[in-house]
Amino acid sequence: MSVLEYTPSGVGPEPRLNRLKIINGLRSLTMICVFFSHAVLVLVVFYLKNPYAVENMFNDPTKYILLNGTLVTYTFFVMSGFLLAFNFELHAEKHRVSLWEWPKGMILRWLRLTPTYALVMFSVMTLMRHLGDGPQWELVVTSESDACQKHWWAHLLYIHNYLWEDIPCFPQSWYLSADTQLFGLGLLVCILCRKPRTQLLALGVLLVISLAIPAAHTYFQDLGAVVHNSPESFRTYFRYNREFQIIFVRGHTNLSTYVLGIAGGLLAYHWLNNDKTVSERLQKYKWLIWLAVPGGVGIILSGGLFYMDGFEPSTFVRVLYASVHKPIFQLCIVVILISAIFRVENVVRCLLEWRGFTWMGRVSYAAFLLHSTFQRGLVGAARLPAYMSDYNVLIILAATVFLSFATGALLYVAVELPVAALLKAALAPRRARAKEQPAEDAPTNVTTKF
């Protein structure tokens, strides 16, 4: 499954899933962070009255959290791997595990993701180009429609992140392809490795490989340690940014974060069998939870080192940082997840388990697909230069959040939810359908189980 279309909340048939309510808050806040980074990107694409403000961002240490904020996006991979492992172990308790689970799981995932995705993409291809005009409409909106008409098939096969073009279609959808590719590998690991020792060995080998992959790309292709957010990269939507196209959007280069997610999911599943004892032991390490948040922020800010004038990092520094900064940051996310599941502390947990995040979590997949359409339309229809300021960025962010989640809710009710219900009705055993009692806030992914 994709973390963007899973909602573990409320009262459901499996009580252990109720411990995962933190996923809604973590996913919703991560999505807002993605909207925030894209709001800055959109404003930079405008013709600006004060273009110097963009240049000055690189001299302001407070902006480093934005410039290296791409780390936050990888949180989706951690949550996806976590949910895959956790739910697969629950599934294996009541079902015989065989290799047949792999094609079945991949097909079910495709059926869950694709109808909503295809509807939005084909709307962009056919309708969006006719809904407005402006000085940049052809450059920003129509060009995306043309790219989608050319490469829609690669999107529906979830391989387009390896076929990146100069003018990409649905740039944000690279995550869906990368996550699908990692899901396939992760599902295979869960099927083949059923004993704890085998799982530990497999994940250890995969983690070593996943650390070596970005190191090898950085060394042999002479890449930077981070995705460098230059003004030109902003204005061209990273069309010619090698670090973005080689390291950021591909599945195999994000393997380390997915492996950490799987490890966290397996750990949580096994520890829940001895919940009370584990919770008492983890109380001794509460200080780790309090260090996780500032530690993650510190990792993000450390990327500012590579924006400093006059600093030329050695090859060793670039390779080392490219290899370890993502897994170290996402390790902080795993610590937060585990601490919330076992209720080690109550401040961060209560914030992320706030019930208001429940509906946002449910519609986040549709909101994710729709948000760039509103932003591109804003840029394409603009007839006057914009002013780059923190206030204007927040205004665009607020509009993006409101419009994306509001229309996402409609798309969820009209398309995503009916598709999920049809899959559930078609695949659930007759006895299970007869005995099943509907629950108001039950997890939405009952059909696929993992």
TORMIPA-198940 format. One line per field, with one value per residue (C-alpha): residue number from 0; residue in three letters; x negated, y, z. Coordinates in pm, 1 decimal, padded with zeros to 6 digits. Example, Ala and Ser with C-alpha at 12.3 -4.5 7.8 and 13.67 -1.06 7.14 Angstrom:
<recs>
i: [0/1]
aa: [ALA/SER]
east: [-01230.0/-01367.0]
north: [-00450.0/-00106.0]
up: [00780.0/00714.0]
</recs>
This chain:
<recs>
i: [0/1/2/3/4/5/6/7/8/9/10/11/12/13/14/15/16/17/18/19/20/21/22/23/24/25/26/27/28/29/30/31/32/33/34/35/36/37/38/39/40/41/42/43/44/45/46/47/48/49/50/51/52/53/54/55/56/57/58/59/60/61/62/63/64/65/66/67/68/69/70/71/72/73/74/75/76/77/78/79/80/81/82/83/84/85/86/87/88/89/90/91/92/93/94/95/96/97/98/99/100/101/102/103/104/105/106/107/108/109/110/111/112/113/114/115/116/117/118/119/120/121/122/123/124/125/126/127/128/129/130/131/132/133/134/135/136/137/138/139/140/141/142/143/144/145/146/147/148/149/150/151/152/153/154/155/156/157/158/159/160/161/162/163/164/165/166/167/168/169/170/171/172/173/174/175/176/177/178/179/180/181/182/183/184/185/186/187/188/189/190/191/192/193/194/195/196/197/198/199/200/201/202/203/204/205/206/207/208/209/210/211/212/213/214/215/216/217/218/219/220/221/222/223/224/225/226/227/228/229/230/231/232/233/234/235/236/237/238/239/240/241/242/243/244/245/246/247/248/249/250/251/252/253/254/255/256/257/258/259/260/261/262/263/264/265/266/267/268/269/270/271/272/273/274/275/276/277/278/279/280/281/282/283/284/285/286/287/288/289/290/291/292/293/294/295/296/297/298/299/300/301/302/303/304/305/306/307/308/309/310/311/312/313/314/315/316/317/318/319/320/321/322/323/324/325/326/327/328/329/330/331/332/333/334/335/336/337/338/339/340/341/342/343/344/345/346/347/348/349/350/351/352/353/354/355/356/357/358/359/360/361/362/363/364/365/366/367/368/369/370/371/372/373/374/375/376/377/378/379/380/381/382/383/384/385/386/387/388/389/390/391/392/393/394/395/396/397/398/399/400/401/402/403/404/405/406/407/408/409/410/411/412/413/414/415/416/417/418/419/420/421/422/423/424/425/426/427/428/429/430/431/432/433/434/435/436/437/438/439/440/441/442/443/444/445/446/447/448/449]
aa: [MET/SER/VAL/LEU/GLU/TYR/THR/PRO/SER/GLY/VAL/GLY/PRO/GLU/PRO/ARG/LEU/ASN/ARG/LEU/LYS/ILE/ILE/ASN/GLY/LEU/ARG/SER/LEU/THR/MET/ILE/CYS/VAL/PHE/PHE/SER/HIS/ALA/VAL/LEU/VAL/LEU/VAL/VAL/PHE/TYR/LEU/LYS/ASN/PRO/TYR/ALA/VAL/GLU/ASN/MET/PHE/ASN/ASP/PRO/THR/LYS/TYR/ILE/LEU/LEU/ASN/GLY/THR/LEU/VAL/THR/TYR/THR/PHE/PHE/VAL/MET/SER/GLY/PHE/LEU/LEU/ALA/PHE/ASN/PHE/GLU/LEU/HIS/ALA/GLU/LYS/HIS/ARG/VAL/SER/LEU/TRP/GLU/TRP/PRO/LYS/GLY/MET/ILE/LEU/ARG/TRP/LEU/ARG/LEU/THR/PRO/THR/TYR/ALA/LEU/VAL/MET/PHE/SER/VAL/MET/THR/LEU/MET/ARG/HIS/LEU/GLY/ASP/GLY/PRO/GLN/TRP/GLU/LEU/VAL/VAL/THR/SER/GLU/SER/ASP/ALA/CYS/GLN/LYS/HIS/TRP/TRP/ALA/HIS/LEU/LEU/TYR/ILE/HIS/ASN/TYR/LEU/TRP/GLU/ASP/ILE/PRO/CYS/PHE/PRO/GLN/SER/TRP/TYR/LEU/SER/ALA/ASP/THR/GLN/LEU/PHE/GLY/LEU/GLY/LEU/LEU/VAL/CYS/ILE/LEU/CYS/ARG/LYS/PRO/ARG/THR/GLN/LEU/LEU/ALA/LEU/GLY/VAL/LEU/LEU/VAL/ILE/SER/LEU/ALA/ILE/PRO/ALA/ALA/HIS/THR/TYR/PHE/GLN/ASP/LEU/GLY/ALA/VAL/VAL/HIS/ASN/SER/PRO/GLU/SER/PHE/ARG/THR/TYR/PHE/ARG/TYR/ASN/ARG/GLU/PHE/GLN/ILE/ILE/PHE/VAL/ARG/GLY/HIS/THR/ASN/LEU/SER/THR/TYR/VAL/LEU/GLY/ILE/ALA/GLY/GLY/LEU/LEU/ALA/TYR/HIS/TRP/LEU/ASN/ASN/ASP/LYS/THR/VAL/SER/GLU/ARG/LEU/GLN/LYS/TYR/LYS/TRP/LEU/ILE/TRP/LEU/ALA/VAL/PRO/GLY/GLY/VAL/GLY/ILE/ILE/LEU/SER/GLY/GLY/LEU/PHE/TYR/MET/ASP/GLY/PHE/GLU/PRO/SER/THR/PHE/VAL/ARG/VAL/LEU/TYR/ALA/SER/VAL/HIS/LYS/PRO/ILE/PHE/GLN/LEU/CYS/ILE/VAL/VAL/ILE/LEU/ILE/SER/ALA/ILE/PHE/ARG/VAL/GLU/ASN/VAL/VAL/ARG/CYS/LEU/LEU/GLU/TRP/ARG/GLY/PHE/THR/TRP/MET/GLY/ARG/VAL/SER/TYR/ALA/ALA/PHE/LEU/LEU/HIS/SER/THR/PHE/GLN/ARG/GLY/LEU/VAL/GLY/ALA/ALA/ARG/LEU/PRO/ALA/TYR/MET/SER/ASP/TYR/ASN/VAL/LEU/ILE/ILE/LEU/ALA/ALA/THR/VAL/PHE/LEU/SER/PHE/ALA/THR/GLY/ALA/LEU/LEU/TYR/VAL/ALA/VAL/GLU/LEU/PRO/VAL/ALA/ALA/LEU/LEU/LYS/ALA/ALA/LEU/ALA/PRO/ARG/ARG/ALA/ARG/ALA/LYS/GLU/GLN/PRO/ALA/GLU/ASP/ALA/PRO/THR/ASN/VAL/THR/THR/LYS/PHE]
east: [00000.0/-00101.0/-00105.8/00091.0/00397.6/00398.6/00587.4/00521.0/00756.7/01047.0/01206.6/01151.7/01151.7/00781.9/00709.9/00336.1/00406.7/00549.0/00193.5/00110.9/00324.2/00001.6/-00027.3/00257.8/00088.1/-00257.5/-00126.9/00085.5/-00197.6/-00442.9/-00196.9/-00168.1/-00549.3/-00546.9/-00283.6/-00501.0/-00809.6/-00602.1/-00447.8/-00797.5/-00877.5/-00563.3/-00637.4/-00990.7/-00850.2/-00654.2/-00803.6/-00924.3/-00945.6/-01230.0/-01431.7/-01717.5/-01511.0/-01561.4/-01935.6/-01945.8/-01782.8/-02116.0/-02280.7/-02013.8/-02079.6/-01709.8/-01623.4/-01843.3/-01554.0/-01370.0/-01664.4/-01742.9/-01383.5/-01353.8/-01452.1/-01099.1/-00956.3/-01133.8/-00913.0/-00648.9/-00881.4/-00938.8/-00565.3/-00497.2/-00757.7/-00639.6/-00277.1/-00374.3/-00570.8/-00324.5/-00015.6/-00180.5/-00262.9/00100.7/00208.6/-00028.6/00131.7/00452.3/00339.9/00090.7/-00195.8/-00313.4/-00477.0/-00127.0/-00099.7/-00345.5/-00153.2/00173.3/00035.4/-00105.1/00221.2/00429.7/00200.7/00230.4/00607.8/00621.7/00391.0/00454.5/00821.6/00784.4/00439.2/00553.0/00859.7/00654.6/00380.0/00618.2/00802.7/00472.5/00406.5/00742.0/00919.1/00663.7/00500.4/00836.9/00930.9/00727.5/00461.9/00181.1/-00179.2/-00315.0/-00017.5/-00182.3/-00510.6/-00370.3/-00032.0/-00011.4/-00362.9/-00261.2/00045.1/-00175.7/-00420.3/-00136.7/00001.4/-00340.7/-00425.5/-00094.7/-00165.7/-00485.7/-00292.0/-00028.5/-00306.4/-00477.8/-00816.6/-00827.0/-01074.2/-01338.2/-01221.5/-01247.5/-01203.2/-01302.2/-00936.0/-00793.1/-00428.9/-00301.8/-00646.3/-00525.5/-00409.6/-00767.4/-00689.6/-00412.9/-00647.0/-00937.5/-00711.4/-00554.2/-00897.4/-01009.3/-00677.7/-00744.2/-01087.1/-00964.3/-00671.4/-00906.5/-01128.5/-00826.2/-00714.1/-01051.7/-01182.2/-00940.3/-01172.4/-01312.7/-01675.6/-01616.9/-01442.0/-01728.8/-01986.6/-01792.7/-01731.9/-02095.5/-02216.5/-01962.9/-02065.1/-02432.3/-02341.6/-02110.8/-02389.6/-02632.7/-02397.0/-02388.5/-02757.3/-02839.3/-02622.2/-02778.2/-03134.1/-03119.7/-02886.0/-03045.0/-02720.6/-02661.5/-02587.4/-02236.8/-01979.7/-02102.0/-01806.1/-01945.3/-01728.2/-01759.7/-01642.6/-01340.5/-01244.2/-01283.5/-01114.3/-01445.8/-01442.4/-01822.7/-01920.5/-02127.7/-02104.4/-01725.9/-01689.2/-01944.0/-01926.7/-01597.5/-01327.2/-01443.8/-01334.4/-01668.0/-01831.9/-01562.7/-01596.5/-01756.5/-01449.8/-01215.7/-01434.1/-01423.9/-01045.2/-01019.2/-01252.6/-01041.6/-00719.8/-00858.8/-00999.3/-00666.2/-00476.3/-00699.1/-00719.5/-00341.3/-00324.9/-00478.7/-00337.6/-00344.3/-00700.4/-00837.3/-00659.5/-00810.4/-01159.5/-01129.0/-01044.4/-01415.2/-01492.4/-01240.8/-01527.6/-01579.7/-01229.3/-01298.5/-01620.2/-01453.0/-01277.3/-01572.0/-01800.9/-01596.0/-01592.5/-01968.2/-02019.2/-01813.5/-02008.2/-02338.9/-02269.5/-02330.5/-02701.6/-02693.4/-02544.9/-02820.2/-03031.3/-03393.8/-03335.4/-03440.8/-03364.1/-03602.9/-03487.2/-03490.9/-03263.4/-03018.3/-02999.9/-02965.0/-02693.4/-02498.3/-02502.8/-02400.8/-02199.5/-01869.6/-01873.9/-01987.4/-01699.9/-01445.9/-01578.4/-01445.9/-01103.2/-01115.6/-01199.2/-00895.6/-00672.0/-00786.8/-00758.1/-00400.5/-00292.0/-00420.7/-00311.9/-00654.5/-00573.4/-00252.5/-00334.0/-00438.2/-00207.0/00103.8/00023.2/-00012.1/00289.6/00520.1/00851.2/00862.6/00589.1/00812.2/01007.0/00695.1/00520.5/00805.6/00803.9/00429.4/00374.6/00625.7/00494.0/00140.8/00248.7/00442.3/00229.5/-00016.0/00272.6/00391.2/00038.7/-00043.7/00284.0/00198.0/-00140.1/-00011.3/00276.6/00075.0/00053.2/-00151.5/-00487.5/-00466.7/-00654.4/-00866.3/-00805.1/-00737.9/-00384.1/-00301.3/-00444.5/-00214.8/00084.7/00012.7/-00040.9/00291.7/00475.8/00305.5/00395.9/00758.5/00820.5/00630.2/00795.8/01142.0/01137.4/00946.4/01237.6/01475.7/01245.5/01210.2/01587.2/01656.2/01373.1/01128.4/01378.3/01609.1/01310.3/01195.1/01546.7/01571.8/01238.0/01340.2/01675.8/01514.1/01228.1/01358.9/01473.6/01849.4/01842.6/01640.1/01885.5/02177.4/02024.6/01861.5/01993.8/01922.2/01717.7/01729.2/01354.1/01222.5/00902.5/00976.5/00735.5/00920.6/00900.8/00528.3/00434.5/00078.5]
north: [00000.0/00361.9/00553.8/00822.8/00597.8/00424.2/00549.0/00360.3/00531.2/00477.3/00148.8/-00140.2/-00520.0/-00533.1/-00349.7/-00330.1/-00099.7/00153.7/00214.5/00359.7/00672.6/00874.5/00796.8/01038.8/01330.4/01250.4/01214.4/01530.9/01745.9/01599.6/01678.3/02038.7/02061.1/01941.3/02204.4/02466.4/02382.5/02386.6/02721.5/02871.2/02704.5/02849.9/03202.6/03181.6/03079.8/03407.6/03714.9/03886.2/04250.3/04166.3/03880.7/03959.4/03804.6/03464.0/03512.3/03632.7/03309.4/03134.4/03380.6/03343.8/03050.7/03046.0/02945.2/02636.2/02440.1/02506.8/02453.8/02111.0/02040.8/01772.0/01532.8/01562.1/01405.5/01078.0/01042.0/00901.7/00611.0/00536.3/00529.6/00319.4/00059.2/00060.6/-00005.6/-00272.1/-00476.4/-00426.6/-00513.3/-00805.7/-00963.0/-00921.3/-01073.9/-01370.2/-01457.1/-01570.3/-01658.6/-01894.1/-01695.0/-01790.1/-01623.7/-01569.9/-01283.0/-01079.5/-01048.8/-01021.2/-00741.1/-00552.0/-00583.3/-00468.5/-00172.0/-00075.2/-00099.9/00115.7/00392.8/00416.5/00518.7/00841.3/00908.0/00847.4/01069.5/01365.6/01314.3/01282.7/01593.4/01781.5/01643.2/01741.4/02010.8/02213.8/02366.8/02523.3/02667.0/02985.7/03193.9/03426.8/03521.8/03194.3/02968.9/02791.4/02753.6/02629.4/02467.1/02366.4/02221.7/01985.4/01874.2/01799.7/01600.4/01396.8/01316.5/01182.5/00981.4/00890.7/00520.9/00539.3/00700.7/00427.9/00164.7/00358.1/00373.2/00736.6/00838.1/00659.4/00832.9/01193.1/01437.5/01800.5/01897.6/01648.9/01554.9/01560.8/01616.9/01537.6/01191.8/01062.6/00953.6/00715.9/00539.0/00519.8/00398.3/00134.7/00003.9/-00010.1/-00167.6/-00451.4/-00516.3/-00479.8/-00714.4/-00976.3/-00948.7/-00988.6/-01299.4/-01472.1/-01383.3/-01520.4/-01584.8/-01297.9/-01397.5/-01413.9/-01076.8/-00923.8/-01061.2/-00949.8/-00598.7/-00567.1/-00660.4/-00425.6/-00139.0/-00179.5/-00188.7/00111.3/00316.0/00219.3/00315.9/00697.4/00689.0/00518.4/00757.3/01058.7/00934.2/00795.3/01059.6/01349.0/01464.7/01703.9/01581.6/01732.3/01837.8/02191.9/02429.5/02698.2/02978.3/02816.0/02481.3/02655.2/02825.3/02511.3/02275.0/02085.2/01979.3/01992.0/01919.5/01599.4/01531.8/01559.7/01330.8/01069.1/01064.2/01222.6/01064.6/00708.7/00408.7/00237.8/00554.9/00584.7/00225.2/00315.1/00503.0/00220.3/-00040.2/00163.0/00176.2/-00201.8/-00256.5/-00023.8/-00200.6/-00544.8/-00419.5/-00265.0/-00581.9/-00813.0/-00575.1/-00540.2/-00907.2/-00799.5/-00448.2/-00371.8/-00489.6/-00312.2/00013.3/00006.0/-00053.9/00222.5/00473.7/00473.0/00614.1/00895.4/01140.0/00987.7/01097.3/01452.4/01450.3/01312.3/01636.4/01879.5/01610.5/01591.7/01970.3/01972.2/01723.2/01944.2/02255.6/02074.4/02071.2/02446.1/02364.4/02292.8/02637.0/02832.6/03058.0/02954.8/02604.7/02330.8/01991.0/01709.1/01400.8/01204.8/01458.6/01465.3/01086.1/01038.1/01301.6/01179.9/00828.5/00888.1/01210.1/01058.4/00745.7/00943.2/01188.8/00913.6/00717.7/01008.0/00951.0/00579.9/00670.4/00901.4/00629.2/00362.4/00598.6/00692.0/00330.5/00233.2/00562.8/00652.2/01024.3/01221.8/01563.0/01470.6/01167.8/01365.2/01628.3/01374.1/01169.9/01472.5/01360.2/01654.2/01485.7/01184.1/01325.3/01497.9/01163.0/01003.6/01257.9/01327.3/01109.5/01306.6/01636.1/01532.7/01470.3/01796.8/02059.8/02132.3/02191.1/02489.4/02622.1/02594.7/02763.7/03053.3/03107.8/03064.1/03311.4/03582.8/03906.1/04114.5/04051.8/03913.0/04017.7/03755.7/03764.2/03526.1/03662.8/03590.1/03240.1/03176.3/03308.0/03069.1/02787.0/02855.1/02865.0/02542.5/02359.8/02473.5/02407.5/02077.6/01921.0/02056.4/01923.6/01617.2/01534.7/01546.6/01328.2/01084.3/01048.6/01032.8/00804.5/00672.3/00547.6/00373.7/00199.8/00076.0/-00046.2/-00231.7/-00403.8/-00497.9/-00639.7/-00831.0/-00984.4/-01035.1/-01393.3/-01441.9/-01540.7/-01236.0/-01014.3/-01169.1/-01127.7/-00791.8/-00502.6/-00156.4/00073.8/00449.0/00506.5/00162.8/00145.5/00201.5/-00060.8/-00375.3/-00527.3/-00542.5/-00616.8/-00500.5]
up: [00000.0/-00021.2/00300.3/00118.2/00091.2/00426.7/00731.0/01054.3/01295.9/01525.9/01626.8/01389.6/01387.2/01480.9/01810.2/01742.4/01447.8/01692.4/01811.6/01468.4/01501.4/01498.6/01126.2/01047.3/01220.3/01087.7/00734.3/00748.8/00882.9/00631.8/00353.7/00472.9/00470.6/00108.4/00023.2/00193.8/-00012.2/-00331.4/-00231.7/-00221.8/-00553.4/-00711.3/-00594.2/-00735.4/-01076.1/-01085.9/-01247.4/-00929.7/-00831.7/-00595.3/-00749.8/-00515.0/-00233.9/-00394.6/-00416.3/-00057.1/00066.5/00032.5/00272.2/00541.2/00782.2/00880.8/00522.8/00533.0/00684.1/00357.1/00122.9/00269.6/00368.7/00102.0/00382.6/00519.0/00202.8/00279.7/00587.2/00352.1/00268.1/00636.2/00707.6/00398.5/00489.7/00851.9/00753.6/00501.0/00756.1/01041.9/00838.2/00662.9/00999.1/01103.5/00773.7/00819.2/01153.1/00981.3/00630.6/00475.2/00324.8/-00024.2/-00321.3/-00462.4/-00212.6/-00421.1/-00750.1/-00558.3/-00341.9/-00642.1/-00835.9/-00539.7/-00486.1/-00853.4/-00836.8/-00524.4/-00647.9/-01019.9/-01066.4/-00868.2/-01011.6/-01370.1/-01333.6/-01209.8/-01468.4/-01762.6/-01639.8/-01651.8/-02000.3/-02146.5/-01940.0/-01750.1/-02055.7/-02154.2/-01814.4/-01830.6/-02000.6/-01911.3/-01990.9/-01850.1/-01918.5/-02210.1/-02022.7/-01692.0/-01763.7/-02129.6/-02124.4/-01845.5/-02044.4/-02345.3/-02131.2/-01979.3/-02324.8/-02419.6/-02109.0/-01940.8/-01990.3/-01784.5/-01501.2/-01500.3/-01490.1/-01208.7/-01381.8/-01491.6/-01219.0/-01429.2/-01748.8/-01631.4/-01919.5/-01961.4/-01909.6/-01660.4/-01620.3/-01262.9/-01107.9/-00754.1/-00862.6/-00862.0/-00506.3/-00620.6/-00860.7/-00616.0/-00337.6/-00563.1/-00659.0/-00295.9/-00196.3/-00440.8/-00292.8/00065.7/00008.0/-00135.0/00174.2/00403.1/00212.8/00195.7/00541.1/00797.3/01092.6/01304.4/01240.2/00866.7/00874.4/01070.2/00827.0/00518.6/00649.8/00755.7/00407.5/00244.1/00473.1/00380.3/00010.9/00048.6/00207.8/-00068.0/-00352.2/-00303.4/-00211.8/-00542.9/-00744.8/-00573.5/-00624.1/-00977.3/-01122.7/-00933.8/-00771.7/-00485.8/-00135.5/-00139.1/-00396.7/-00457.5/-00466.1/-00693.1/-00839.9/-01181.9/-01041.3/-00889.6/-01213.6/-01426.5/-01179.4/-01138.9/-01502.8/-01529.2/-01168.3/-01174.6/-00801.0/-00818.7/-01119.4/-01012.2/-00631.1/-00526.4/-00743.7/-00804.9/-00606.1/-00541.3/-00410.8/-00141.0/-00022.8/00311.9/00436.2/00333.1/00504.2/00826.0/00798.0/00754.4/01050.2/01264.4/01164.6/01246.7/01576.1/01675.5/01583.8/01788.3/02085.3/02101.1/02195.9/02526.3/02537.3/02908.7/02970.5/02662.0/02752.2/03101.7/02965.6/02706.6/02979.5/03065.4/02721.8/02717.7/02665.1/02318.1/02219.0/02328.8/02125.9/01812.8/01713.3/01758.3/01619.0/01300.3/01267.2/01319.1/01036.4/00804.2/00900.5/00851.6/00477.8/00481.0/00499.3/00126.4/00049.4/00222.3/00000.7/-00015.8/00117.2/-00121.5/00035.4/-00035.6/-00221.2/00103.8/00277.0/-00014.3/-00038.8/00337.6/00378.1/00073.3/00218.1/00580.4/00614.7/00495.2/00714.6/01021.2/00982.0/00921.8/01218.6/01425.9/01266.5/01354.1/01715.1/01727.0/01579.2/01824.4/02122.9/02028.7/01974.3/02319.8/02477.8/02610.9/02624.2/02585.1/02436.3/02081.2/02081.8/02177.8/01917.7/01637.4/01751.0/01749.0/01604.0/01364.8/01161.2/01091.9/00799.2/00663.6/00665.6/00474.8/00192.0/00180.8/-00127.6/-00333.1/-00191.8/-00288.1/-00647.3/-00679.1/-00507.4/-00790.3/-01032.8/-00829.2/-00793.1/-01162.1/-01253.4/-01020.9/-01187.7/-01541.9/-01502.0/-01322.9/-01521.7/-01280.2/-01112.9/-00760.0/-00447.1/-00274.1/00101.7/00388.4/00415.8/00051.1/00083.9/00381.4/00185.5/-00103.2/00146.4/00320.0/-00013.1/-00125.7/00196.1/00186.4/-00183.3/-00193.0/00109.9/00022.9/-00334.0/-00214.4/00016.2/-00281.0/-00489.3/-00199.5/-00162.3/-00537.3/-00654.5/-00397.8/-00141.0/-00393.7/-00554.3/-00213.6/-00134.9/-00466.3/-00409.1/-00058.5/-00176.0/-00460.9/-00264.9/00088.7/00164.4/00184.4/00549.8/00638.5/00454.2/00635.2/00981.5/00928.5/01131.0/00986.3/01205.5/01172.7/01183.3/01084.8/00878.9/00511.0/00382.2/00488.7/00141.9/00085.3/00446.8/00382.1]
</recs>
